[in-house]
Amino acid sequence: MASVNIADLKNHLSRYLARVREGAELTVLDRDTPVARIVPFAPRSHGGRPGRARAAQPPESMARLEELRRLGIISAGDPEGLAAAVRASEPVKLPKGTPSAVELLIQMRRESTR
């Protein structure tokens, strides 16, 4: 997998995207630290609007997840434990007269100077 610094990517974006179209994967570096990966687009095999559903994980991602599980870095979730935690927690109660999130958003948009 090739790597590219952000400045070089910005200056030659078309060239790098052409390489990705040909099947290359790029790792984007910010001061030698990987921050992103650009991979070829793989359309979904089932219907619906493009870009809305998560793409199927490539085999290397699954292998990486399995390695992280084996090392004890990640573990499978506990659906029963999560359900119990949700049942045990009480909803947040706001003081009377506190505006809703929608009301705050509308107010912020009205006050915006853009």
C-alpha positions as CSV (number, residue, x, y, z in Angstrom):
1,M,0.0,0.0,0.0
2,A,1.4,3.4,-1.0
3,S,1.5,6.3,1.4
4,V,1.2,10.0,0.6
5,N,1.6,13.2,2.7
6,I,-1.4,15.5,2.9
7,A,0.3,18.4,1.1
8,D,1.3,16.1,-1.8
9,L,-2.2,14.6,-1.9
10,K,-3.7,18.1,-2.1
11,N,-1.3,19.2,-4.8
12,H,-1.7,16.1,-7.0
13,L,-5.2,14.8,-6.0
14,S,-6.3,13.9,-9.6
15,R,-3.1,11.8,-10.1
16,Y,-3.7,9.9,-6.8
17,L,-7.4,9.3,-7.5
18,A,-6.5,7.9,-10.9
19,R,-4.2,5.4,-9.1
20,V,-7.1,4.5,-6.7
21,R,-9.4,4.0,-9.7
22,E,-6.9,1.5,-11.0
23,G,-7.1,-0.5,-7.7
24,A,-4.4,1.1,-5.6
25,E,-4.9,1.8,-1.9
26,L,-3.3,4.9,-0.4
27,T,-2.5,5.7,3.2
28,V,-2.7,9.4,4.0
29,L,0.0,10.7,6.4
30,D,0.0,13.7,8.6
31,R,3.6,14.3,9.6
32,D,4.4,10.6,9.1
33,T,1.3,9.5,11.1
34,P,-1.3,7.6,9.2
35,V,-4.7,9.4,9.4
36,A,-6.7,7.9,6.6
37,R,-6.9,5.3,3.9
38,I,-8.2,5.9,0.4
39,V,-9.5,2.7,-1.2
40,P,-11.3,2.0,-4.5
41,F,-15.1,2.4,-4.3
42,A,-16.9,-0.9,-4.2
43,P,-20.6,-0.5,-5.0
44,R,-23.2,-2.3,-2.9
45,S,-24.6,-5.5,-4.4
46,H,-28.1,-4.9,-3.0
47,G,-30.5,-2.1,-3.9
48,G,-31.1,1.2,-2.2
49,R,-29.4,4.5,-2.2
50,P,-25.6,4.5,-2.7
51,G,-23.5,5.5,0.2
52,R,-26.1,5.0,2.9
53,A,-25.3,1.4,4.1
54,R,-22.0,0.3,5.4
55,A,-19.9,-1.5,2.8
56,A,-19.1,-5.1,3.6
57,Q,-15.8,-5.4,5.4
58,P,-13.0,-6.6,3.2
59,P,-11.3,-9.8,4.4
60,E,-8.2,-7.9,5.7
61,S,-10.5,-5.9,8.0
62,M,-12.0,-9.1,9.4
63,A,-8.5,-10.6,9.9
64,R,-7.4,-7.4,11.7
65,L,-10.5,-7.6,14.0
66,E,-9.8,-11.2,14.7
67,E,-6.2,-10.4,15.6
68,L,-7.4,-7.6,17.9
69,R,-9.8,-10.0,19.6
70,R,-7.1,-12.6,20.0
71,L,-4.8,-10.0,21.6
72,G,-7.5,-9.0,24.0
73,I,-7.6,-5.4,22.7
74,I,-11.3,-5.7,21.7
75,S,-14.0,-8.1,22.6
76,A,-17.5,-9.0,21.4
77,G,-20.3,-6.9,22.9
78,D,-22.7,-8.3,25.5
79,P,-26.2,-7.6,24.3
80,E,-27.8,-8.8,27.6
81,G,-25.5,-6.6,29.6
82,L,-26.2,-3.6,27.4
83,A,-29.9,-4.2,27.7
84,A,-29.6,-4.4,31.5
85,A,-27.6,-1.2,31.6
86,V,-30.1,0.7,29.4
87,R,-33.0,-0.6,31.7
88,A,-31.1,0.5,34.8
89,S,-30.3,4.0,33.7
90,E,-32.9,6.7,34.0
91,P,-33.6,9.2,31.3
92,V,-32.1,12.7,31.8
93,K,-34.8,15.1,33.1
94,L,-34.3,18.7,32.0
95,P,-35.6,21.6,34.1
96,K,-39.0,22.8,33.2
97,G,-38.9,25.5,30.5
98,T,-35.6,24.2,28.9
99,P,-35.9,24.4,25.1
100,S,-35.8,21.2,23.1
101,A,-32.9,20.4,20.9
102,V,-35.0,21.2,17.8
103,E,-35.9,24.6,19.3
104,L,-32.3,25.3,20.1
105,L,-31.3,24.4,16.5
106,I,-34.0,26.7,15.0
107,Q,-32.8,29.5,17.3
108,M,-29.2,29.0,16.3
109,R,-30.1,29.1,12.6
110,R,-32.0,32.3,13.1
111,E,-29.1,33.9,14.9
112,S,-26.5,32.7,12.3
113,T,-24.8,35.4,10.3
114,R,-24.1,33.3,7.3
